[in-house]
């Protein structure tokens, strides 16, 4: 009978077996401690699987080392992947290291509990277990920190490349502005010279009435060109200085566009081009009507001026509840291949840069009164058209309008401008 009441001494498991049996409790305790750590901001947003990530694999490696079994996976590489996961989840390096610290403090707490439960365990066995835990801690920290270092260096290099690109774009923009001012100054001097010459020749008594009439026409034309160029330069200066702001109102853009097309019909008739238009009878939007008019008018006149034959078509449409668009299409010679790169960087990124229009002469360019062959419409030139085109680009940027451009040699060009139904800055 006495044998029935003799206590049975439990069979002592090794620490690897004990740790495996305590894994779920260890992981749950680890998460609880991390959630209570106010310096860790991202824990609560992670699911159980996301939070644990590669840690169960790291615990498997610890068990293999404790048992003297072959270690299949490199713990540094496993920790490297864990560090990458935490990077994507928005952890800082400090948060990652604190989280790892909490994990291994939990493991050492389990070691102390094991030693309390199985007091007969030799000091050598416990010391070896501690050594294995510390070794894995070092590998985990090394792997995780190495990945963060790599990612930080990659991010720093990317930021440096971005800054260098921005600097290059700024330098290119400065160069383009210098070219713009230089060519504008040349055009201004040319028009002033022509006006001065015409004015001086008016005083010559030998001029016939017909010659005087031609000189007066030449003088008026170049004075008008001077006024237009100076006004454009002033407008561009205001845009560049940020002095123009959108003046938003609710208006019927369809009515505005119909009026604009009607006012441009005389130019189309002079060029011998049918100017067709279609769109909804009414299209109520919230935007800046004057700036919308300036954008469309410039592009429309541009299409009429440089289309030698065929038609010019204007159409507008609402695109759902949030956007509306206007398309201007011509049957001109198309845009040259290198035109799209001539003004890259002058706008905030949009769907396509407005730079392709740099290939065309502006409608308000001074007309040369000297003899010579006519210019080809599809050649890129560096005269006064840049001012008007810069204005269009800045106005598009100001209204957050996107440009789609399709062009084909000898078939024509389609320009589509997309605006928001309700302007929000």
Residue, then its C-alpha position, 0 to 999 in steps of 0.5 A: x500500500x505504501x508503494x501506491x502513495x510514493x510520489x513519481x519523479x517526473x521525467x525531465x525533458x531537455x530544454x529544447x523539448x521544454x521550449x517547444x512545448x512553451x512556444x505558443x505561450x512564449x509568442x503570446x507573452x512576447x506580443x503582449x510585452x511589445x504591445x505594452x511598450x509605448x515605443x513600438x507603434x506598429x504592433x497593434x496593426x499586425x495580425x498574429x501571422x504578420x507579427x510572428x513572421x520569421x520568429x517561429x523559424x528562429x526558435x526552430x533553429x535554437x532547438x536544433x542547436x540545443x539538440x546538436x542537430x544540423x541547422x538547415x537554415x542560416x539564422x542570419x539570413x532568416x533574421x535578414x528576411x524578418x528585418x525586411x518584413x519589419x521595414x515594409x511594415x514601417x518599423x524603425x531600426x530602434x523598434x526592431x531591436x527593441x522587439x528582438x530584445x523583448x523576444x530574447x528576454x522572454x527566452x531567458x525567462x523560460x530558461x530560468x523557469x526551466x532551471x526552477x522546475x528542474x533544479x537537478x539540471x547541471x550548471x554546465x547544461x544551463x550555461x550551454x543553453x544560455x550560450x546557445x540563446x546568446x549566440x542566436x540573439x547575436x545572429x538575429x540582431x546581426x541579420x536584422x540590422x544588416x538588412x536595415x543598413x542595406x535598405x538605409x543605404x539604398x534609400x539614401x542612394x535613391x534620395x541622392x539620385x532624386x536630389x541630383x535629378x532635381x538639380x539637373x532639372x533645375x539647371x536645365x530649367x534655368x538654361x531654358x529660361x535663359x534661352x527664352x529671355x535671349x530669343x525674346x530679346x532678339x524678337x523684341x529688338x527685331x520688331x523694334x528695328x522694323x518699327x523704327x525703320x518703317x517710321x523713319x521711311x514714312x518721312x521720305x517725300x519720295x514715297x508713293x501713297x501705296x508705299x506709305x500705306x505698306x509702311x503704316x501696315x508694317x509699323x502697326x503690325x510690329x507695334x502690335x507684336x511688340x505689345x503682345x510679346x511684352x504682355x506675354x512676358x509680363x504674364x509669364x513673369x507673374x506666373x513664375x512669381x506665383x502672383x497668378x492664382x486661380x479665380x474659381x467660379x461655377x460656369x458653363x464651360x460648353x458655352x465658353x468653348x462654343x463662343x471661343x470656337x465662333x470667335x476663331x472661325x474668321x482665322x479658320x476661314x482665312x486659312x481655308x480650314x473647316x473648324x468643326x466643334x461638338x460637345x454637350x450643350x451644357x457642362x457646368x464646372x468649377x474652375x477659372x474660366x479666364x485661364x481655361x479660355x487662355x489655354x484652349x485659345x492658345x492651342x486652338x490658334x496654334x492648330x489653325x496656324x500650322x495646319x496647311x490643309x485638312x480640318x481642325x476639330x474641337x470636342x469636349x465631354x464630361x468624363x464621369x462625375x469628376x473630370x471633363x476634357x477638351x480635345x483639339x485635333x488637326x491634320x497638320x504635319x505632326x510633331x517631330x520626334x525630338x519635340x517631346x524632350x525639348x521642355x521636359x521638367x518645366x511642369x509638375x509631373x502630369x500624364x504627358x508634358x506639354x513640351x511637345x508644343x515647343x515644336x510649333x511657332x506661336x500665333x503671336x510671333x512677330x512676322x518677318x517683313x524681310x524676303x525669304x522662303x516661308x518656314x516649315x510648320x514642323x520645324x523646331x525653332x528658337x524664337x518668340x513662341x516659347x513665351x506663349x507655350x510656357x504660359x500654357x504650361x504654367x496655366x495647366x500646372x496652375x489648374x492641375x490639368x493633365x495633357x494627353x498628346x498623340x501625334x503622327x507624321x503627316x497625319x496630325x496631332x491630337x491634344x487632350x486636356x483633362x480638367x477636374x469638374x471641381x477645382x481643388x488645390 
